Structures are given as structure tokens and as C-alpha cells.
Amino acid sequence: MSSPVDPYRDWGAAYVMGALSPGERREFEGHVPGCQECSGDVASFAGVPGILSAVPRDRALDLLGPAAAEEPPPDLLAGLAVVERVRRRRSRVWLAAALVGAALLGAAGAMTLGPAGRHTSADPDPSPSSVRDVTTSPTAVTTSPTAPDVIMSQTLPSPVTASVQLLDEPWGTRIEVLCSYRVPSDGPRPPVFAYALHVLVSGGTSVRVATWTAGPGSTTRPIATTELQRSDITGVEIRLLPDDLVILSVGF
């Protein structure tokens, strides 16, 4: 007897790239905390928007041009229900996957060619830290001016610290977080936890824009997007899941 197929297994990239509809996003966020595989997918794709921002626009369009127009191979769609809702969702998933591939190719090119076209050695198997160096390099091409890091305040004692940036975009705001999970000097090693990023708007309303998992000794860079204008955001919170317990916050 075959194991049931997880209907959310292809949603991770689309979620991180903002390709899901609001309803699908809420549905996926409700599923992720209880699914280790999907949580891992979201965490592994968390740095992709930052990598994309390091790829020049013209280069990214060249990479996507031929692939974006191609339909997914028919054999990959075998067994899927042929209904309009699934077709639309699959299209968004394929686009997100194409963007991820373009980002990785573009980042590899950025590591090979320096600012003046000078050839430099590239790490054939970059570690997560080297990828982060590329995305935060002063020579990286970004889509909006860099905002200063704002340190988030702890609302409850924990080994987790974070800073946040709000970046204006033509379609809204990009939120970049640098979150570190310190290893306690004594006592038992804490487990891996799931976290959620919320933005606060006027009137006290909060909107969840990202989720991820992290364990002791890790540093993660969750990146979220929202159609809210930067001027509409009054604060940012990091919450511990599944209880939505606020552990870090900052006001604007």
C-alpha cells in the first residue's frame, strides 16, 4: 500500500517567494508547524529572496526568459487532479521554482565575476555562510535602498536575538530579519523551535508574513514580503509557535 502524497509538498518555494494567494498562504501556515518536511523546505528556501536581490535585473530576466514560457513536462503532472484551482496553484509553484533556479545560477555568476568583471575564485560547494556573504556583500545589487538594522527587544527571556530591516518596494515592503539562536553555556541543549514573523499595523492588527524553524547555534535570515506600505507598519514581532507567544518585538 503506497503512502499518501502530501498535497503541500511543492508549496515551500511558492510560499517563500510570495506566489501563494492569501487563502493558500494561511492554509500552508496552518500546515507547516506540524510537518517536519515542509518546515525544512521553508527554512531551506528562506535565503532565496536575498539571493535574488543580488542578481542584476537584466541577468535574472535572461535566465527566466526561455524557461518561464515552457510548460511543465507532462510526466511530472501525472496523477494530479485536472481542475482549474490546482492548475493555477501549480503555475505559481513552477514560477517560484524557476525563480529559485535563476537565483542560484545568478548568485554563482556573481561569485565568479567581480564588480569590474575581474575573475575571482568561486567556492564550488558554498556553505550557508558563504551564501549569506554574497547576499549581504556591498557590491550586491539590491532592488531598494538599504534601511538600517533595528535591534528587536526581548519581551521574554530567551537565547534568541534578532534585528530587522524594512525596505520600500514598488509593490509594498520587504522585511528582512537576522535571527540568532545562542547556545546556552549551561543546562540541557534546547530543542529546535518554530517561529513566526508578524507585522503590526494601525489599530493593533497583526499579520503573519513568514514562518521558519531554528535550533541552538543557528543564524537564520527570514525574508518576507507584504503589500503593506512601510509607513503603514507600526511594529514587528517574532512569535514562538504553536502558541503565538511574543518573544521579540520592535515598534516603528
Long-range contacts (C-beta under 8 A, 24 or more apart in sequence): 5-79, 6-35, 6-37, 6-38, 8-32, 8-35, 8-38, 9-37, 9-38, 9-41, 10-90, 10-93, 11-38, 11-93, 12-38, 12-41, 12-42, 12-44, 12-45, 13-41, 13-45, 13-48, 13-93, 13-96, 13-97, 13-99, 13-100, 14-89, 14-92, 14-93, 14-95, 14-96, 15-42, 15-45, 16-42, 16-45, 16-46, 16-48, 16-49, 16-96, 16-223, 17-45, 17-48, 17-49, 17-95, 17-96, 17-99, 17-100, 18-225, 19-92, 19-93, 19-95, 19-96, 20-89, 20-92, 24-89, 29-196, 29-208, 29-211, 32-194, 32-211, 33-194, 33-211, 33-241, 33-242, 39-194, 39-211, 39-212, 39-213, 40-213, 42-211, 42-212, 42-213, 43-212, 43-213, 43-214, 43-220, 45-100, 46-210, 46-212, 46-220, 46-221, 46-222, 46-223, 47-128, 47-131, 47-132, 47-135, 47-221, 47-223, 48-99, 48-100, 48-103, 49-174, 49-223, 49-225, 50-132, 50-135, 50-136, 50-176, 50-221, 50-223, 51-103, 51-104, 51-106, 51-107, 51-131, 51-134, 51-135, 52-99, 52-102, 52-103, 52-106, 53-135, 53-140, 53-141, 53-142, 53-143, 54-106, 54-107, 54-110, 54-134, 54-135, 54-137, 54-140, 54-141, 54-142, 55-102, 55-103, 55-106, 55-107, 55-109, 55-110, 55-141, 56-106, 56-141, 57-141, 57-143, 59-106, 59-109, 60-102, 60-103, 60-106, 63-101, 63-102, 63-105, 63-106, 64-98, 64-99, 64-102, 67-98, 67-101, 67-102, 68-95, 68-98, 107-131, 107-134, 107-135, 110-134, 110-140, 114-139, 115-139, 132-219, 132-221, 135-221, 142-167, 143-169, 143-174, 144-168, 144-169, 144-174, 149-178, 150-250, 150-252, 151-250, 152-236, 152-238, 152-248, 152-249, 152-250, 153-248, 153-249, 153-250, 154-247, 154-248, 155-246, 155-247, 155-248, 155-249, 156-245, 156-246, 156-247, 158-247, 159-183, 159-184, 159-190, 159-216, 160-195, 160-214, 160-238, 160-247, 160-248, 161-248, 162-238, 162-248, 164-236, 164-250, 166-230, 166-233, 166-236, 166-252, 167-230, 168-229, 168-230, 169-225, 171-225, 171-227, 172-225, 172-226, 172-227, 172-228, 172-229, 173-225, 173-226, 173-228, 173-229, 173-230, 173-233, 174-223, 174-224, 174-225, 175-199, 175-209, 175-210, 175-223, 175-224, 175-225, 175-226, 175-236, 176-221, 176-222, 176-223, 177-210, 177-220, 177-221, 177-222, 177-223, 177-224, 177-236, 177-238, 178-219, 178-221, 179-212, 179-214, 179-219, 179-220, 179-221, 179-222, 179-238, 180-218, 180-219, 181-214, 181-215, 181-216, 181-217, 181-218, 181-219, 181-220, 182-216, 182-217, 183-216, 183-217, 184-216, 189-216, 190-215, 190-216, 191-215, 193-240, 193-241, 194-240, 194-241, 194-242, 195-222, 195-238, 195-239, 195-240, 195-241, 196-238, 196-239, 196-241, 196-244, 197-222, 197-224, 197-236, 197-237, 197-238, 197-239, 198-236, 198-237, 198-238, 198-239, 199-226, 199-228, 199-233, 199-235, 199-236, 199-237, 200-233, 200-234, 200-235, 200-236, 200-237, 200-251, 201-228, 201-232, 201-233, 201-234, 202-232, 202-234, 206-237, 211-241
